């Protein structure tokens, strides 16, 4: 039996995009599309309080940002980027081109082709999320994308040197100090000074997410992103302090970030509530985390491990931490999640910042049908075909003609017939496809 020790006061859907956001974003997109650089500058002054002739950072500004890092900061950035690069390279190695002879003389194949132009958004309004540079720029670079550009807003009215440094060290070709919808629109539509991209990647606030959603089709996007979610699945081998810390550590992302515990231990559930109350008195980001916990926090009590698996799959959360005696049971049993964090020694913040897996993950139950950002998202798997013998062309042509006529496509059928006539004359026993009339 499943019951709630604590229920959410609001649903995840209520935290989604509303019509007012959509209308506002549509207006901003149109303004940039029609107004180009002039509109981008006006919106940057309005929303980010930053006025520049050019929002592309110069080499001098980029070098100054890199040089502003302390030795320890540079070592830490290099370490994190090395981990992301290594994992992305290992992922790419699993993606091989294919060529196979399916019939004598019939060659089919596919190639993994990098997307040519990629625009990466690195959030920086509330927190300077420099880790997003690793996750997007580096991954696109490993994929082999030809041009990778970045946009990040100023932080508290100033160019965020650490974000700039992270983007540069990750390998960005062009770095812009642009935030919000104007940045997304400038990359997607292009302006007089910014060449358009083919794909947008990276997280952002509700307005950025809605801009990406509305632009999908004009450009590709990585994911339809919503508020950060975390789910902890724990049994009585875990303790309340650890669970509470991991829940609140992600709830600080925003007031609409769901944080959920699934457990089969009522004692752990009660201990976690006690620890959350204690931590909220000392956590520097408690104002945000407390609101998120009040409105979107849940504790779900199950009787069995299988009920815990089923509830986890139902929620299809972005981040899922497994704090149980047998984490591999959940690895082998669960199907719907953005990323799994197995055992007490790891946690979501490792994935967010440093361990090497990508932190751009599906939200709003999208984990039911997609995984997160990875090197494969920046590659197009494109097929090709080749026929090397007359006999094979005539054979495929005979089948193709009849199948086309079954659908009423006379022109399609003639594409097959002309090859049957040209390449099938030498075939013993050759006959034209029967006229279905």
C-alpha positions in Angstrom: 0.0 0.0 0.0 1.2 3.5 -0.9 0.5 6.5 1.3 1.8 10.0 1.7 3.6 11.2 4.9 3.8 14.6 3.2 2.0 15.7 0.1 2.8 18.5 -2.3 0.7 21.6 -2.0 0.9 22.2 -5.8 1.3 19.9 -8.8 4.3 19.9 -11.1 2.0 20.9 -13.9 1.1 24.1 -12.0 4.7 25.0 -12.1 4.8 24.9 -15.9 4.5 27.5 -18.6 1.4 29.6 -18.5 -0.2 31.7 -21.3 1.2 34.9 -20.0 4.8 33.6 -20.3 4.0 32.3 -23.8 2.6 35.6 -24.9 5.5 37.6 -23.5 8.1 35.3 -25.1 6.3 35.4 -28.5 6.5 39.2 -28.4 10.2 39.2 -27.5 11.0 36.7 -30.2 9.2 38.7 -32.8 11.1 41.9 -31.7 14.5 40.3 -32.2 13.5 38.5 -35.4 12.4 41.8 -36.9 14.8 44.2 -35.2 18.1 42.3 -35.2 21.0 43.8 -33.3 19.1 47.0 -32.4 16.4 45.0 -30.7 18.9 42.8 -28.9 20.6 45.8 -27.5 17.3 47.4 -26.3 16.3 44.2 -24.6 19.7 43.7 -23.0 19.5 47.2 -21.5 16.0 46.6 -20.4 16.4 43.2 -18.7 20.1 42.9 -18.0 21.1 46.6 -17.5 24.0 46.0 -19.9 24.7 48.4 -22.8 27.4 47.6 -25.3 28.1 48.3 -28.9 28.8 44.6 -29.4 27.8 41.9 -27.0 30.4 39.5 -28.4 33.3 39.5 -26.0 36.7 40.4 -27.4 39.8 38.2 -27.1 41.1 40.7 -24.5 38.0 40.4 -22.4 38.1 36.6 -22.6 41.8 36.4 -21.8 41.2 38.7 -18.8 38.5 36.5 -17.6 40.7 33.4 -17.8 43.5 35.2 -16.1 41.2 36.3 -13.3 41.0 32.7 -12.0 43.1 31.8 -9.1 45.4 28.8 -9.5 42.9 26.6 -7.5 39.9 27.8 -9.5 41.7 27.0 -12.8 42.7 23.6 -11.6 39.1 22.9 -10.5 37.7 24.0 -13.8 40.2 21.9 -15.7 39.5 18.9 -13.5 35.7 19.1 -14.1 36.1 19.7 -17.8 38.4 16.7 -18.1 35.8 14.5 -16.5 33.0 15.7 -18.9 35.3 15.3 -21.9 36.4 11.8 -21.0 32.9 10.6 -20.6 31.7 12.3 -23.8 34.6 10.7 -25.7 33.7 7.3 -24.3 30.1 7.8 -25.3 31.1 8.9 -28.8 33.2 5.7 -29.2 30.0 3.7 -28.8 28.5 5.4 -31.9 29.9 3.7 -35.0 29.2 4.2 -38.6 27.5 1.3 -40.3 27.6 -0.3 -43.7 25.9 -3.7 -44.5 25.1 -5.7 -47.6 21.5 -6.7 -47.0 21.1 -8.5 -50.4 23.7 -9.3 -53.0 24.7 -5.9 -54.5 22.5 -3.8 -52.1 24.6 -1.7 -49.7 22.9 0.2 -46.8 24.6 2.3 -44.2 24.5 5.2 -41.9 27.0 7.9 -40.8 27.0 9.9 -37.6 27.3 13.5 -38.8 27.9 16.4 -36.4 25.5 19.3 -36.4 27.3 22.2 -38.0 26.3 25.2 -35.8 25.4 24.9 -32.2 24.3 27.7 -29.8 24.8 27.0 -26.0 23.0 29.0 -23.3 24.7 29.2 -20.0 22.4 30.5 -17.2 23.8 33.1 -14.9 21.1 35.4 -13.6 20.4 33.8 -10.2 23.5 31.7 -9.9 26.5 31.7 -12.2 26.1 28.2 -13.6 29.4 27.8 -15.2 29.1 24.0 -15.2 26.5 24.4 -18.0 29.5 25.4 -20.2 31.1 22.1 -19.6 27.9 20.2 -20.3 27.0 21.9 -23.6 30.1 23.3 -25.2 32.5 20.5 -24.4 30.0 17.8 -25.4 29.3 19.6 -28.7 33.1 19.9 -29.3 33.6 16.2 -28.7 30.8 15.4 -31.1 32.7 17.4 -33.7 30.4 20.3 -34.2 32.1 22.9 -36.5 31.0 26.1 -34.8 29.9 26.3 -31.1 28.8 29.7 -29.7 27.7 30.6 -26.3 25.4 33.2 -24.6 25.4 33.9 -20.9 23.8 36.9 -19.1 25.7 39.3 -16.9 25.7 38.3 -13.2 24.5 41.1 -11.0 25.1 43.6 -13.8 28.6 42.6 -14.7 30.2 40.2 -17.1 30.7 37.0 -15.1 34.4 36.2 -15.5 34.1 32.7 -14.3 31.4 31.8 -16.7 33.4 33.4 -19.6 36.5 31.5 -18.5 34.5 28.2 -18.4 33.1 28.8 -21.9 36.5 29.7 -23.3 38.3 26.8 -21.8 35.5 24.4 -23.0 36.3 25.6 -26.6 33.5 28.1 -27.5 34.2 29.9 -30.8 32.2 33.0 -30.0 31.2 34.2 -26.5 28.3 36.7 -26.1 27.3 38.4 -22.9 23.6 38.1 -23.6 20.8 36.6 -21.5 17.2 35.7 -21.6 14.9 35.4 -24.6 17.0 37.9 -26.6 20.0 35.6 -26.5 17.9 32.6 -27.6 16.3 34.6 -30.4 19.6 36.0 -31.6 21.2 32.6 -31.8 18.2 31.0 -33.6 17.3 33.8 -36.0 20.6 35.4 -36.4 21.2 39.2 -36.5 23.4 41.5 -38.5 26.4 40.4 -36.4 25.5 37.0 -35.1 25.2 34.1 -37.6 22.3 31.8 -36.8 22.7 28.3 -35.4 21.1 25.0 -36.2 20.6 23.7 -32.7 20.1 25.3 -29.2 21.3 23.6 -26.0 21.5 24.5 -22.3 19.1 25.1 -19.4 17.4 28.4 -18.4 14.5 30.0 -16.7 10.9 29.7 -17.7 11.2 32.3 -20.4 14.3 30.8 -21.9 12.7 27.3 -21.8 9.6 28.7 -23.5 11.6 30.5 -26.2 13.3 27.2 -27.0 10.0 25.4 -27.1 8.5 28.0 -29.5 11.6 27.9 -31.7 11.7 24.1 -32.0 11.4 23.3 -35.7 13.2 26.5 -36.7 16.2 25.0 -34.9 16.8 21.8 -33.0 16.8 21.8 -29.2 18.3 19.5 -26.7 15.3 19.1 -24.4 12.0 20.7 -23.3 13.3 21.8 -19.8 11.3 22.6 -16.7 12.2 23.2 -13.1 14.9 21.0 -11.5 13.5 17.8 -9.9 15.1 15.5 -7.4 13.8 12.1 -6.2 15.5 10.1 -3.4 14.6 6.4 -3.0 15.8 5.1 0.3 15.3 2.3 2.7 16.2 2.0 6.4 19.9 1.7 5.6 19.9 5.5 4.9 19.7 8.2 7.6 17.5 11.3 7.8 20.3 13.8 7.7 21.7 12.5 4.4 18.3 12.3 2.8 17.3 15.8 3.9 20.6 17.2 2.7 20.2 15.7 -0.7 16.5 16.9 -1.0 17.2 20.5 0.0 20.4 20.6 -2.0 18.3 20.5 -5.1 15.3 22.3 -3.8 17.5 25.5 -3.7 17.4 25.6 -7.5 14.0 27.4 -7.4 10.7 27.7 -5.5 9.0 25.4 -8.0 11.6 22.6 -7.8 10.0 19.2 -6.8 11.9 17.2 -4.1 10.5 13.8 -3.3 11.4 10.9 -1.0 10.1 7.4 -1.7 10.8 5.0 1.2 9.6 1.8 2.8 10.7 3.0 6.3 8.3 5.2 8.2 11.1 5.9 10.7 13.3 7.3 7.9 10.4 9.4 6.7 9.9 11.0 10.1 13.6 11.5 10.7 13.9 13.2 7.3 11.1 15.6 8.2 12.9 16.5 11.4 16.2 17.0 9.6 14.6 19.2 7.0 13.2 21.4 9.6 16.6 21.7 11.3 18.5 22.3 8.0 16.1 25.0 6.9 17.1 27.0 9.9 20.8 27.2 8.9 20.8 26.7 5.0 21.9 30.0 3.3 19.4 29.3 0.5 16.6 28.4 2.9 14.2 31.0 1.6 14.1 29.3 -1.8 14.4 25.7 -0.6 11.7 26.1 2.1 9.2 27.3 -0.4 10.0 24.6 -2.8 9.7 22.0 -0.1 6.4 23.4 1.2 4.8 23.5 -2.2 6.4 20.7 -4.1 8.0 18.4 -1.5 6.6 14.9 -1.0 7.3 11.9 1.2 5.8 8.7 -0.2 5.7 5.6 2.0 5.6 2.2 0.3 5.4 -1.4 1.7 7.7 -3.1 -0.8 10.8 -2.5 -2.9 8.7 -3.2 -6.1 6.2 -0.5 -5.0 9.2 1.9 -4.7 10.3 1.0 -8.2 6.8 1.5 -9.6 6.4 4.9 -7.9 9.9 6.0 -9.1 8.9 5.1 -12.7 5.6 6.9 -12.3 7.3 10.1 -11.3 10.0 9.8 -14.0 12.1 12.3 -12.2 15.1 14.2 -13.6 17.5 13.1 -10.8 17.0 9.9 -8.9 19.3 9.1 -5.9 19.2 5.5 -4.7 20.1 5.1 -1.0 19.3 1.5 -0.4 21.2 -1.7 0.5 21.0 -2.9 -3.1 21.2 0.1 -5.5 21.8 -2.2 -8.5 18.3 -3.6 -8.1 16.9 -0.2 -9.1 19.5 0.2 -11.9 18.2 -3.1 -13.3 14.5 -2.5 -12.6 13.8 1.2 -13.2 13.0 2.5 -16.6 12.0 6.2 -16.3 14.6 8.6 -15.0 17.0 11.3 -16.2 20.0 10.1 -14.3 20.6 7.6 -11.5 22.9 8.2 -8.6 23.7 4.9 -7.0 24.6 4.6 -3.4 25.4 7.1 -0.6 28.9 7.9 -1.8 27.6 9.9 -4.8 24.9 12.5 -5.2 23.2 14.9 -7.6 25.6 17.7 -7.1 28.5 15.5 -8.3 26.5 15.0 -11.5 25.6 18.7 -11.7 29.2 20.0 -11.4 32.1 17.6 -11.8 31.8 13.8 -12.1 31.4 13.8 -15.9 27.9 12.7 -16.7 25.8 15.5 -18.3 23.5 17.6 -16.1 21.1 18.7 -18.8 18.3 16.1 -18.2 14.6 15.6 -18.9 12.0 17.1 -16.6 8.2 17.1 -16.3 8.1 13.3 -16.7 9.8 13.5 -20.1 12.1 10.8 -18.9 9.4 8.4 -20.0 10.5 8.9 -23.6 13.9 10.5 -23.7 17.3 10.6 -21.9 19.4 13.7 -21.2 21.9 15.6 -23.2 24.8 13.6 -24.4 27.3 13.6 -27.3 24.8 11.7 -29.5 22.3 14.7 -29.3 24.9 16.7 -31.3 25.1 14.1 -34.1 22.7 13.3 -36.9 22.5 9.6 -37.8 22.1 9.9 -41.6 21.4 6.9 -43.8 22.6 6.2 -47.3 22.1 3.4 -49.9 24.0 2.1 -52.9 23.2 -0.7 -55.4 26.2 -2.2 -57.1 24.7 -4.7 -59.6 22.2 -4.5 -62.4 20.5 -7.6 -61.0 19.9 -6.0 -57.6 18.5 -2.8 -59.1 16.0 -4.8 -61.2 15.0 -7.0 -58.3 14.4 -4.1 -55.9 12.7 -2.2 -58.8 10.1 -4.9 -59.3 9.1 -5.0 -55.7 9.2 -1.2 -55.5 7.0 -0.7 -58.5 4.3 -2.9 -57.2 4.4 -1.4 -53.7 4.2 2.1 -55.2 1.2 1.2 -57.3 -0.5 -0.3 -54.2 -0.4 3.2 -52.8 -1.4 5.0 -56.0 1.9 6.6 -56.7 2.4 6.3 -60.4 5.4 8.6 -60.6 7.1 6.7 -57.8 6.4 3.4 -59.6 8.0 4.8 -62.8 11.2 5.5 -60.9 11.3 1.8 -60.2 10.1 0.7 -63.7 12.8 2.7 -65.6 15.5 0.9 -63.7 13.8 -2.5 -64.3 13.8 -1.7 -68.0 17.4 -0.5 -68.1 19.0 -3.0 -65.8 16.7 -6.1 -65.9 16.9 -7.0 -69.6 19.8 -9.4 -69.0 17.9 -11.2 -66.3 16.7 -14.7 -67.2 12.9 -15.0 -66.6 12.5 -11.2 -66.3 9.0 -9.9 -66.5 7.6 -6.4 -66.1 5.5 -5.9 -62.8 1.9 -6.8 -63.4 -0.5 -3.9 -64.0 -2.9 -4.1 -61.1 -5.7 -2.8 -63.3 
